Amino acid sequence: MLGSARLVAFTATTDGARARAFYQDVLGLTLVADDDFAVVFDANGTQLRVTKLQEHAPQPFTVLGWDVADITATVKALTAKGVVFERYPGFEQDDLGLWSPPGSTGKIAWFKDPDGNLLSLQQF
């Protein structure tokens, strides 16, 4: 039923201006709208609504992720813009913070937005 419908993704912020700067200027998403309720971006054809809230508690799991063609180049570019990549005990991550799941040639890296929402990059 929804297989042909367009997906809309959501995350939250307590500071719309700060979220707008991060998603637009740091991550490079195209701004669609900024109103009293949300900052809305075009994330390569998927609408991302960063909902404006008075209070927000980030979830302990990844809420948004991007499948990138060159994760090493993407991590380096984001690091140059001030993004700090997460490190997790028990995960063998390289100097850039990239982790390869056991038995896989893929790589994953995690980072947080200014509201503490956990985001990820992957290359498989």
N, C-alpha and C positions, 0 to 999 in steps of 0.2 A: 504494500500500500504506500509506504513512504520511500520506497527505493528510488523513485524518480523525483522526489521532492528535494528542494535545495535545503541544505543544513544551515542552521544558524547556531553559532557558538556563543557562549556567555561566560564572563568572569566578572569580578566585582572590584570596585575601588571606593575609597573614602575621600579621594582627592582627584576630581576629574581632570584638572589642569595637569597634574603630575602624571596621571595615567596617559593622557593625550600626548604629552611630550615623550614618554617612554615608547609607547606603541607606534607613534608616528615618526619621531626623530631618531630613536635608537634602533627599533626593529624594522622601520621602513614601510609600515603599513599605510595604505591610502585612507585618509580621513573621509568619511561619508557625511557624518553629522555629529554635532555636539549640542545637546539640549539639556534640560533639567533632569532627565532620567538616565541618560547614557551617553557615552562617547562611542560612536559607531565607526567601524573600519571595514574596508574591503580587504580580506586576507586571501588574495588570489582566487576570488570568486565566492568565497565563503564570508558571510556577514559575521563579524565579531562585534558583539555588544558588550561593552565594559560598563556594567550597571553602576550608577552612582548610589552609594548607600551611606547612611550616617555611621553605621558600625559594620565591621567586617572581620571575621576570623578565617584566615586562610586554611584550606584543607591540607591534610598531610600527604596528599598524593598529587600527581601531575594533573593539572586541569586543562592545559592546552599544549599541543606539540606540533612541530613542523618536521616534515620529511624533506631533507635537503639533499642536493646533489653532491656537495662537497662539505662535509661536516667540519673538517679541519679548517678550511678557509673561512667558514661561517663563524666558528668559535673564535678564531683569531680576529676577525672583523668586529665581532661583538665585544670581545675583550678590549679592543682598541677604543671602543665607545664607552668603556667603563663597566660593562657587564661582568659580574663575578660568577664563575661556575661553581656549583656545589660539589662537595666531596663527601663521600659516604663510607663509613667504616665497613670493611668486609668486601668492598667493591674494588677490584684492581683497576684503578683509573690511571691513565697516563698523565704526562705533565700538563696537558690542556684540560684534563678532567673527563676525557673520553673513556667510556666503559664499553667493553665488548661482552655481550651475554655469552655464557658458556655454549660451545658448539655452534657459534654463529660468526659470520664475518662482518656483521653489522656493528655499528657504534652508536652510543647514546650519550648525551650530555644534558645536564639539568642546570637551570638558573631560575632566579625569582624576579618577578616584576616589583615595582616599588611598594605594592601592598602585600608582598610576601606570597603571592600566588606562584605555585611551582609550575614552571614551563619546561619544555624539553625540545631538543633537536634529535633527530635520528637519521641515520643513513644505512640503508640495507641494500 
